[in-house]
Amino acid sequence: MFLSEGSRRLVLTFFDVNSLKILQLLEIKDMSAGELAEKLGLGLSTLKCNLDSLLDADMYGFLR
């Protein structure tokens, strides 16, 4: 079975533990990038990559 590009990005995003943790934290309350990075123990550049992946997978509604 072949996935569309959008579906492939979505699946890969949800296989990333940090992306799932970001969504879980943002479900509880709004947080800045600095707060998320500190809470997850990530560098800002790593966090940005994860946020970009979520946005790329059309998860923007979950990040607002």
Summary of the structure (lengths in Angstrom):
residues: 64
radius of gyration: 11.9
end to end distance: 32.7
largest distance: 39.6
contacts: 162
relative contact order: 0.20
helix: 73%
strand: 0%
